[in-house]
Amino acid sequence: MKKILAILFAVISFVGIAFAQRNIDMTGRFIPPSGRTLLFGGQNLADCEEFVQINNGRAPAGFMFYVALSDLKGLSEINNVGTGDMSGDELLKRHPGAALQIGLYLVGSLKEVVDGDLDGNIKDLGKWIKKSNVPVFLRIGYEFDLPDNNYDPDLYKKAFIRIVEKMDSLNVKNVAFVWHSYAASNPRGIQAWYPGDEYVDWCAISYFAGNDWIPMVKFAKAHSKPLMIAESAPMTWYGVTDAKKPDWYRILFKFIEEKDVQAFCYINCNWDAQPMFEQYHWGNSKLNFTEEITKIWLANIANPRFIWLDNLYDYIKMPQSK
């Protein structure tokens, strides 16, 4: 009996040590050199293909899409929730080797994650990421500070940590964990939702209009984390009229340069044509909306700082997962 208890104690101690050993040395995945920016296009399949066409047939470093942890629809099958068809497998098929940026939806699921009720889904997601064999940027509970998401800070942090530790237990190494702020002022400050340096690879912001990016820019620098623009589009709110959109793009590219943004994700869509968003009247963010916008985009995106699929693996390396 003593021998059995000793063995059990050793196993429990080993598991505890395994989780305790996650540290800052385990972070820093898929970060290009300073002065270089990974380019992503999104967010549904049709918009991704149009993004490639507008860029003269050149595929970006990666593509972005969304999955809810509660059902994982959109990984292996095509899913449409009113924002167009999305499918991780289809993106991998169409653009072999391209990185993926996944917005992991956790609204209404935080307690289930923390209680372990969604461990099976986390495991399935980890297996899918591992099998993809491409760099995957996982935005866990994206826009954590967006009031509409109603993420309790303590529950959010615990859920984020649990997902990361479950991925570690599966030895999923081709995933970078992204902490993504809506980037609008809130009384709590972003620190309230921070899971810790040892759990975050990237800090990220949404870049639309009228948002406050300064807190996250400063936070990322203070914590030595690379900065990502996880979502961006010139939505027609806060004064960004169609006439002012050209200036929005010019300011955006200046921001990327000045803040050394190392990953940039653009949503190439017509919001008003999508059932989920048409009520908000956010306008059309397609890069071919006007000839002037297309011209501004192509002139700026030609900057050698941007990383495309054809040179992606010159700047980031794939780890070996077992």
NUZADO-528094 format. One record per residue (C-alpha): x, y, z; residue in one letter; residue number from 0; chain. Coordinates in Angstrom, 3 decimals, decimal comma, padded with zeros to 6 digits. Layout:
BEGIN
+----------+----------+----------+------+------+-------+
!     east !    north !       up ! resn ! resi ! chain !
+----------+----------+----------+------+------+-------+
!        X !        Y !        Z !    A !  NUM !     A !
...
+----------+----------+----------+------+------+-------+
***
This chain:
BEGIN
+----------+----------+----------+------+------+-------+
!     east !    north !       up ! resn ! resi ! chain !
+----------+----------+----------+------+------+-------+
!  000,000 !  000,000 !  000,000 !    M !    0 !     A !
!  002,806 !  002,378 !  000,876 !    K !    1 !     A !
!  004,441 !  001,591 ! -002,461 !    K !    2 !     A !
!  001,216 !  002,388 ! -004,343 !    I !    3 !     A !
!  000,799 !  005,646 ! -002,456 !    L !    4 !     A !
!  004,393 !  006,557 ! -003,213 !    A !    5 !     A !
!  003,850 !  005,925 ! -006,929 !    I !    6 !     A !
!  000,654 !  007,988 ! -006,952 !    L !    7 !     A !
!  002,418 !  010,821 ! -005,136 !    F !    8 !     A !
!  005,234 !  010,704 ! -007,677 !    A !    9 !     A !
!  002,779 !  010,844 ! -010,606 !    V !   10 !     A !
!  000,821 !  013,726 ! -009,072 !    I !   11 !     A !
!  004,039 !  015,579 ! -008,309 !    S !   12 !     A !
!  005,247 !  015,056 ! -011,884 !    F !   13 !     A !
!  002,024 !  016,456 ! -013,354 !    V !   14 !     A !
!  002,192 !  019,435 ! -010,998 !    G !   15 !     A !
!  005,800 !  020,085 ! -011,944 !    I !   16 !     A !
!  004,967 !  019,775 ! -015,650 !    A !   17 !     A !
!  002,418 !  022,584 ! -015,406 !    F !   18 !     A !
!  004,588 !  024,647 ! -013,046 !    A !   19 !     A !
!  007,474 !  024,530 ! -015,484 !    Q !   20 !     A !
!  005,769 !  026,724 ! -018,109 !    R !   21 !     A !
!  007,862 !  029,863 ! -018,120 !    N !   22 !     A !
!  008,842 !  032,768 ! -020,295 !    I !   23 !     A !
!  011,264 !  030,562 ! -022,254 !    D !   24 !     A !
!  008,276 !  028,692 ! -023,714 !    M !   25 !     A !
!  006,887 !  031,852 ! -025,332 !    T !   26 !     A !
!  008,023 !  033,889 ! -028,319 !    G !   27 !     A !
!  006,639 !  031,697 ! -031,088 !    R !   28 !     A !
!  006,620 !  032,772 ! -034,739 !    F !   29 !     A !
!  008,018 !  036,250 ! -034,208 !    I !   30 !     A !
!  009,701 !  037,720 ! -037,303 !    P !   31 !     A !
!  012,690 !  040,052 ! -037,001 !    P !   32 !     A !
!  012,059 !  043,630 ! -035,993 !    S !   33 !     A !
!  011,136 !  045,666 ! -039,058 !    G !   34 !     A !
!  009,218 !  042,785 ! -040,635 !    R !   35 !     A !
!  005,464 !  042,212 ! -040,594 !    T !   36 !     A !
!  003,523 !  039,011 ! -041,200 !    L !   37 !     A !
!  000,608 !  039,808 ! -043,524 !    L !   38 !     A !
! -002,787 !  038,107 ! -043,054 !    F !   39 !     A !
! -006,012 !  038,408 ! -045,037 !    G !   40 !     A !
! -009,539 !  037,477 ! -043,987 !    G !   41 !     A !
! -012,080 !  036,668 ! -043,015 !    Q !   42 !     A !
! -014,304 !  034,308 ! -045,040 !    N !   43 !     A !
! -013,193 !  032,076 ! -047,916 !    L !   44 !     A !
! -014,450 !  034,348 ! -050,679 !    A !   45 !     A !
! -012,900 !  037,460 ! -049,136 !    D !   46 !     A !
! -009,591 !  035,626 ! -048,669 !    C !   47 !     A !
! -009,511 !  034,636 ! -052,336 !    E !   48 !     A !
! -010,348 !  038,169 ! -053,398 !    E !   49 !     A !
! -007,572 !  039,439 ! -051,111 !    F !   50 !     A !
! -005,108 !  037,297 ! -053,087 !    V !   51 !     A !
! -006,475 !  038,520 ! -056,432 !    Q !   52 !     A !
! -006,217 !  042,176 ! -055,419 !    I !   53 !     A !
! -002,593 !  041,580 ! -054,473 !    N !   54 !     A !
! -001,863 !  040,439 ! -058,024 !    N !   55 !     A !
! -002,244 !  036,770 ! -057,190 !    G !   56 !     A !
!  000,277 !  036,788 ! -054,339 !    R !   57 !     A !
! -000,889 !  034,989 ! -051,212 !    A !   58 !     A !
! -000,228 !  036,629 ! -047,844 !    P !   59 !     A !
!  001,728 !  034,884 ! -045,098 !    A !   60 !     A !
! -001,555 !  033,621 ! -043,701 !    G !   61 !     A !
! -005,315 !  033,816 ! -043,443 !    F !   62 !     A !
! -007,668 !  034,527 ! -040,558 !    M !   63 !     A !
! -010,977 !  032,934 ! -039,604 !    F !   64 !     A !
! -013,114 !  032,226 ! -036,516 !    Y !   65 !     A !
! -014,093 !  029,162 ! -034,489 !    V !   66 !     A !
! -016,209 !  028,786 ! -031,337 !    A !   67 !     A !
! -014,669 !  026,423 ! -028,789 !    L !   68 !     A !
! -018,152 !  025,228 ! -027,871 !    S !   69 !     A !
! -018,634 !  023,403 ! -031,185 !    D !   70 !     A !
! -015,412 !  023,836 ! -033,258 !    L !   71 !     A !
! -017,444 !  024,370 ! -036,427 !    K !   72 !     A !
! -015,333 !  025,814 ! -039,200 !    G !   73 !     A !
! -012,251 !  023,675 ! -038,672 !    L !   74 !     A !
! -012,938 !  020,563 ! -040,744 !    S !   75 !     A !
! -016,194 !  021,616 ! -042,381 !    E !   76 !     A !
! -017,486 !  024,813 ! -043,910 !    I !   77 !     A !
! -019,362 !  026,973 ! -041,403 !    N !   78 !     A !
! -021,416 !  030,093 ! -042,031 !    N !   79 !     A !
! -022,963 !  032,099 ! -039,192 !    V !   80 !     A !
! -023,924 !  035,047 ! -041,342 !    G !   81 !     A !
! -020,406 !  036,202 ! -042,175 !    T !   82 !     A !
! -019,689 !  034,011 ! -045,199 !    G !   83 !     A !
! -018,257 !  030,501 ! -045,499 !    D !   84 !     A !
! -015,274 !  029,722 ! -043,259 !    M !   85 !     A !
! -013,167 !  026,560 ! -043,107 !    S !   86 !     A !
! -009,674 !  025,928 ! -041,808 !    G !   87 !     A !
! -009,284 !  022,744 ! -043,848 !    D !   88 !     A !
! -010,339 !  024,547 ! -047,018 !    E !   89 !     A !
! -007,767 !  027,304 ! -046,445 !    L !   90 !     A !
! -005,060 !  024,688 ! -045,933 !    L !   91 !     A !
! -006,132 !  022,966 ! -049,141 !    K !   92 !     A !
! -006,167 !  026,145 ! -051,217 !    R !   93 !     A !
! -002,948 !  027,627 ! -049,807 !    H !   94 !     A !
! -000,588 !  024,887 ! -048,604 !    P !   95 !     A !
!  001,873 !  026,107 ! -046,006 !    G !   96 !     A !
!  000,031 !  029,334 ! -045,230 !    A !   97 !     A !
! -000,147 !  030,340 ! -041,572 !    A !   98 !     A !
! -003,543 !  030,545 ! -039,903 !    L !   99 !     A !
! -004,844 !  033,139 ! -037,467 !    Q !  100 !     A !
! -007,839 !  031,811 ! -035,522 !    I !  101 !     A !
! -010,207 !  033,907 ! -033,450 !    G !  102 !     A !
! -011,322 !  031,489 ! -030,706 !    L !  103 !     A !
! -014,807 !  032,516 ! -029,552 !    Y !  104 !     A !
! -015,417 !  031,921 ! -025,835 !    L !  105 !     A !
! -018,469 !  034,067 ! -025,122 !    V !  106 !     A !
! -020,698 !  032,175 ! -022,700 !    G !  107 !     A !
! -018,115 !  029,389 ! -022,346 !    S !  108 !     A !
! -015,573 !  030,646 ! -019,808 !    L !  109 !     A !
! -016,961 !  028,704 ! -016,848 !    K !  110 !     A !
! -017,196 !  025,521 ! -018,921 !    E !  111 !     A !
! -013,550 !  025,901 ! -019,885 !    V !  112 !     A !
! -012,428 !  026,508 ! -016,314 !    V !  113 !     A !
! -014,526 !  023,618 ! -014,962 !    D !  114 !     A !
! -013,064 !  021,229 ! -017,538 !    G !  115 !     A !
! -016,339 !  020,647 ! -019,390 !    D !  116 !     A !
! -014,729 !  021,628 ! -022,710 !    L !  117 !     A !
! -011,456 !  019,737 ! -022,249 !    D !  118 !     A !
! -012,510 !  017,351 ! -025,031 !    G !  119 !     A !
! -012,979 !  020,238 ! -027,454 !    N !  120 !     A !
! -009,658 !  021,767 ! -026,431 !    I !  121 !     A !
! -008,026 !  018,410 ! -027,119 !    K !  122 !     A !
! -009,708 !  018,160 ! -030,546 !    D !  123 !     A !
! -008,621 !  021,704 ! -031,383 !    L !  124 !     A !
! -005,061 !  020,921 ! -030,316 !    G !  125 !     A !
! -004,996 !  017,797 ! -032,488 !    K !  126 !     A !
! -006,301 !  019,768 ! -035,462 !    W !  127 !     A !
! -003,691 !  022,490 ! -035,004 !    I !  128 !     A !
! -000,939 !  019,913 ! -034,675 !    K !  129 !     A !
! -002,116 !  018,076 ! -037,799 !    K !  130 !     A !
! -002,270 !  021,309 ! -039,825 !    S !  131 !     A !
!  001,530 !  021,475 ! -039,661 !    N !  132 !     A !
!  001,541 !  025,234 ! -040,228 !    V !  133 !     A !
!  002,072 !  028,184 ! -037,875 !    P !  134 !     A !
! -001,201 !  028,862 ! -036,044 !    V !  135 !     A !
! -001,877 !  032,078 ! -034,137 !    F !  136 !     A !
! -004,653 !  031,390 ! -031,629 !    L !  137 !     A !
! -006,524 !  034,437 ! -030,305 !    R !  138 !     A !
! -007,981 !  032,971 ! -027,133 !    I !  139 !     A !
! -011,204 !  034,810 ! -026,259 !    G !  140 !     A !
! -010,417 !  037,580 ! -028,713 !    Y !  141 !     A !
! -011,297 !  041,169 ! -027,773 !    E !  142 !     A !
! -011,326 !  040,236 ! -024,111 !    F !  143 !     A !
! -012,197 !  043,792 ! -023,048 !    D !  144 !     A !
! -015,070 !  044,337 ! -025,472 !    L !  145 !     A !
! -018,069 !  045,137 ! -023,234 !    P !  146 !     A !
! -020,432 !  043,038 ! -025,377 !    D !  147 !     A !
! -018,319 !  039,926 ! -024,705 !    N !  148 !     A !
! -018,819 !  040,329 ! -020,940 !    N !  149 !     A !
! -015,664 !  038,384 ! -020,047 !    Y !  150 !     A !
! -015,106 !  038,298 ! -016,291 !    D !  151 !     A !
! -011,367 !  039,027 ! -015,870 !    P !  152 !     A !
! -010,646 !  036,251 ! -013,363 !    D !  153 !     A !
! -012,563 !  033,608 ! -015,308 !    L !  154 !     A !
! -010,984 !  034,786 ! -018,552 !    Y !  155 !     A !
! -007,463 !  034,461 ! -017,177 !    K !  156 !     A !
! -008,152 !  030,974 ! -015,818 !    K !  157 !     A !
! -009,691 !  029,883 ! -019,134 !    A !  158 !     A !
! -006,752 !  031,264 ! -021,115 !    F !  159 !     A !
! -004,270 !  029,456 ! -018,868 !    I !  160 !     A !
! -006,201 !  026,180 ! -019,003 !    R !  161 !     A !
! -006,277 !  026,214 ! -022,811 !    I !  162 !     A !
! -002,545 !  026,920 ! -023,008 !    V !  163 !     A !
! -001,700 !  024,185 ! -020,510 !    E !  164 !     A !
! -003,900 !  021,669 ! -022,327 !    K !  165 !     A !
! -002,103 !  022,503 ! -025,576 !    M !  166 !     A !
!  001,209 !  021,989 ! -023,782 !    D !  167 !     A !
!  000,048 !  018,605 ! -022,493 !    S !  168 !     A !
! -000,609 !  017,569 ! -026,111 !    L !  169 !     A !
!  002,818 !  018,884 ! -027,141 !    N !  170 !     A !
!  001,277 !  021,294 ! -029,652 !    V !  171 !     A !
!  004,236 !  023,457 ! -030,588 !    K !  172 !     A !
!  003,029 !  025,006 ! -033,838 !    N !  173 !     A !
!  000,699 !  027,390 ! -032,015 !    V !  174 !     A !
!  001,302 !  030,930 ! -030,754 !    A !  175 !     A !
! -001,029 !  032,254 ! -028,069 !    F !  176 !     A !
! -002,390 !  035,734 ! -028,775 !    V !  177 !     A !
! -003,824 !  038,088 ! -026,132 !    W !  178 !     A !
! -006,107 !  040,386 ! -028,108 !    H !  179 !     A !
! -007,603 !  043,656 ! -026,840 !    S !  180 !     A !
! -010,524 !  045,486 ! -028,419 !    Y !  181 !     A !
! -008,382 !  048,560 ! -027,752 !    A !  182 !     A !
! -010,996 !  050,904 ! -026,387 !    A !  183 !     A !
! -010,822 !  052,697 ! -023,067 !    S !  184 !     A !
! -012,305 !  050,825 ! -020,127 !    N !  185 !     A !
! -012,243 !  051,623 ! -016,383 !    P !  186 !     A !
! -010,488 !  048,385 ! -015,415 !    R !  187 !     A !
! -007,524 !  048,701 ! -017,761 !    G !  188 !     A !
! -006,248 !  045,770 ! -019,818 !    I !  189 !     A !
! -004,006 !  044,433 ! -017,030 !    Q !  190 !     A !
! -007,084 !  042,976 ! -015,292 !    A !  191 !     A !
! -007,396 !  040,324 ! -018,025 !    W !  192 !     A !
! -003,703 !  039,474 ! -018,406 !    Y !  193 !     A !
! -002,937 !  035,750 ! -017,879 !    P !  194 !     A !
!  000,810 !  036,330 ! -017,419 !    G !  195 !     A !
!  003,975 !  036,662 ! -019,469 !    D !  196 !     A !
!  004,575 !  032,922 ! -019,473 !    E !  197 !     A !
!  001,251 !  032,271 ! -021,246 !    Y !  198 !     A !
!  001,286 !  034,961 ! -023,922 !    V !  199 !     A !
!  003,317 !  034,959 ! -027,131 !    D !  200 !     A !
!  001,769 !  038,029 ! -028,773 !    W !  201 !     A !
! -000,144 !  041,133 ! -027,691 !    C !  202 !     A !
! -002,776 !  042,285 ! -030,173 !    A !  203 !     A !
! -005,217 !  045,068 ! -030,906 !    I !  204 !     A !
! -008,206 !  045,723 ! -033,133 !    S !  205 !     A !
! -007,568 !  048,649 ! -035,466 !    Y !  206 !     A !
! -010,832 !  050,071 ! -036,709 !    F !  207 !     A !
! -011,724 !  053,659 ! -035,892 !    A !  208 !     A !
! -011,965 !  055,705 ! -032,745 !    G !  209 !     A !
! -010,203 !  053,112 ! -030,622 !    N !  210 !     A !
! -007,483 !  053,699 ! -028,043 !    D !  211 !     A !
! -004,389 !  051,683 ! -028,947 !    W !  212 !     A !
! -001,894 !  053,384 ! -026,610 !    I !  213 !     A !
! -002,399 !  051,150 ! -023,522 !    P !  214 !     A !
! -001,698 !  047,908 ! -025,413 !    M !  215 !     A !
!  001,196 !  049,403 ! -027,385 !    V !  216 !     A !
!  002,830 !  050,452 ! -024,117 !    K !  217 !     A !
!  001,943 !  047,162 ! -022,419 !    F !  218 !     A !
!  003,454 !  045,061 ! -025,203 !    A !  219 !     A !
!  006,686 !  047,030 ! -025,077 !    K !  220 !     A !
!  006,888 !  046,855 ! -021,281 !    A !  221 !     A !
!  006,397 !  043,076 ! -021,364 !    H !  222 !     A !
!  008,696 !  042,499 ! -024,373 !    S !  223 !     A !
!  005,881 !  041,077 ! -026,489 !    K !  224 !     A !
!  005,489 !  041,559 ! -030,264 !    P !  225 !     A !
!  002,500 !  043,629 ! -031,363 !    L !  226 !     A !
! -000,157 !  042,322 ! -033,752 !    M !  227 !     A !
! -003,011 !  044,115 ! -035,445 !    I !  228 !     A !
! -005,400 !  041,170 ! -035,149 !    A !  229 !     A !
! -008,370 !  042,770 ! -036,908 !    E !  230 !     A !
! -008,506 !  045,905 ! -039,036 !    S !  231 !     A !
! -010,867 !  047,620 ! -041,435 !    A !  232 !     A !
! -011,963 !  051,233 ! -042,107 !    P !  233 !     A !
! -015,467 !  050,948 ! -040,667 !    M !  234 !     A !
! -017,729 !  053,910 ! -041,331 !    T !  235 !     A !
! -018,128 !  055,057 ! -037,758 !    W !  236 !     A !
! -016,427 !  057,656 ! -035,581 !    Y !  237 !     A !
! -016,157 !  059,913 ! -038,590 !    G !  238 !     A !
! -014,516 !  057,483 ! -041,027 !    V !  239 !     A !
! -016,704 !  058,318 ! -044,017 !    T !  240 !     A !
! -016,085 !  056,853 ! -047,452 !    D !  241 !     A !
! -014,366 !  060,105 ! -048,414 !    A !  242 !     A !
! -011,954 !  059,778 ! -045,464 !    K !  243 !     A !
! -011,039 !  056,130 ! -046,022 !    K !  244 !     A !
! -007,909 !  056,891 ! -048,103 !    P !  245 !     A !
! -006,464 !  058,801 ! -045,144 !    D !  246 !     A !
! -007,355 !  055,886 ! -042,851 !    W !  247 !     A !
! -005,090 !  053,602 ! -044,895 !    Y !  248 !     A !
! -002,248 !  056,110 ! -044,951 !    R !  249 !     A !
! -002,424 !  056,501 ! -041,160 !    I !  250 !     A !
! -002,641 !  052,720 ! -040,723 !    L !  251 !     A !
!  000,572 !  052,043 ! -042,632 !    F !  252 !     A !
!  002,325 !  054,843 ! -040,772 !    K !  253 !     A !
!  001,192 !  053,250 ! -037,488 !    F !  254 !     A !
!  002,587 !  049,848 ! -038,559 !    I !  255 !     A !
!  005,938 !  051,428 ! -039,346 !    E !  256 !     A !
!  006,208 !  053,651 ! -036,275 !    E !  257 !     A !
!  005,069 !  050,994 ! -033,766 !    K !  258 !     A !
!  006,946 !  048,159 ! -035,492 !    D !  259 !     A !
!  003,801 !  046,031 ! -035,780 !    V !  260 !     A !
!  005,052 !  042,509 ! -036,513 !    Q !  261 !     A !
!  001,782 !  040,949 ! -037,694 !    A !  262 !     A !
! -001,002 !  042,729 ! -039,573 !    F !  263 !     A !
! -004,390 !  041,180 ! -040,348 !    C !  264 !     A !
! -006,819 !  042,908 ! -042,703 !    Y !  265 !     A !
! -010,533 !  042,108 ! -043,028 !    I !  266 !     A !
! -011,395 !  042,453 ! -046,715 !    N !  267 !     A !
! -015,186 !  042,425 ! -046,585 !    C !  268 !     A !
! -018,397 !  044,293 ! -047,294 !    N !  269 !     A !
! -019,928 !  044,461 ! -043,813 !    W !  270 !     A !
! -023,267 !  045,705 ! -045,104 !    D !  271 !     A !
! -023,668 !  042,601 ! -047,284 !    A !  272 !     A !
! -023,265 !  040,176 ! -044,367 !    Q !  273 !     A !
! -026,396 !  039,246 ! -042,358 !    P !  274 !     A !
! -024,562 !  039,303 ! -039,028 !    M !  275 !     A !
! -023,316 !  042,862 ! -039,495 !    F !  276 !     A !
! -025,672 !  044,630 ! -041,919 !    E !  277 !     A !
! -027,608 !  046,269 ! -039,059 !    Q !  278 !     A !
! -024,506 !  048,166 ! -037,918 !    Y !  279 !     A !
! -023,926 !  049,993 ! -041,223 !    H !  280 !     A !
! -020,150 !  049,628 ! -041,038 !    W !  281 !     A !
! -019,788 !  050,024 ! -044,787 !    G !  282 !     A !
! -017,535 !  048,334 ! -047,316 !    N !  283 !     A !
! -013,927 !  047,486 ! -046,400 !    S !  284 !     A !
! -013,003 !  045,703 ! -049,603 !    K !  285 !     A !
! -009,661 !  046,773 ! -050,992 !    L !  286 !     A !
! -011,199 !  047,266 ! -054,433 !    N !  287 !     A !
! -013,929 !  049,553 ! -053,064 !    F !  288 !     A !
! -012,416 !  052,409 ! -055,075 !    T !  289 !     A !
! -009,484 !  052,668 ! -057,459 !    E !  290 !     A !
! -007,827 !  055,156 ! -055,114 !    E !  291 !     A !
! -007,950 !  052,737 ! -052,187 !    I !  292 !     A !
! -006,558 !  049,895 ! -054,290 !    T !  293 !     A !
! -003,726 !  052,129 ! -055,456 !    K !  294 !     A !
! -002,865 !  053,261 ! -051,909 !    I !  295 !     A !
! -002,965 !  049,676 ! -050,651 !    W !  296 !     A !
! -000,740 !  048,239 ! -053,384 !    L !  297 !     A !
!  001,777 !  051,062 ! -053,064 !    A !  298 !     A !
!  002,151 !  050,552 ! -049,317 !    N !  299 !     A !
!  001,952 !  046,781 ! -049,194 !    I !  300 !     A !
!  004,865 !  046,626 ! -051,656 !    A !  301 !     A !
!  007,089 !  047,694 ! -048,763 !    N !  302 !     A !
!  009,638 !  044,884 ! -048,201 !    P !  303 !     A !
!  008,764 !  044,830 ! -044,498 !    R !  304 !     A !
!  005,681 !  042,718 ! -045,311 !    F !  305 !     A !
!  006,031 !  038,951 ! -045,301 !    I !  306 !     A !
!  004,084 !  036,857 ! -047,802 !    W !  307 !     A !
!  003,534 !  033,126 ! -048,174 !    L !  308 !     A !
!  006,336 !  032,783 ! -050,719 !    D !  309 !     A !
!  008,918 !  034,042 ! -048,206 !    N !  310 !     A !
!  007,199 !  033,133 ! -044,914 !    L !  311 !     A !
!  009,639 !  030,428 ! -043,897 !    Y !  312 !     A !
!  012,617 !  032,669 ! -044,515 !    D !  313 !     A !
!  011,553 !  034,595 ! -041,402 !    Y !  314 !     A !
!  009,898 !  032,086 ! -039,072 !    I !  315 !     A !
!  010,676 !  028,450 ! -038,414 !    K !  316 !     A !
!  008,358 !  025,561 ! -037,703 !    M !  317 !     A !
!  009,069 !  023,699 ! -034,441 !    P !  318 !     A !
!  009,109 !  019,942 ! -034,351 !    Q !  319 !     A !
!  006,056 !  018,439 ! -032,651 !    S !  320 !     A !
!  005,922 !  014,792 ! -031,647 !    K !  321 !     A !
+----------+----------+----------+------+------+-------+
***
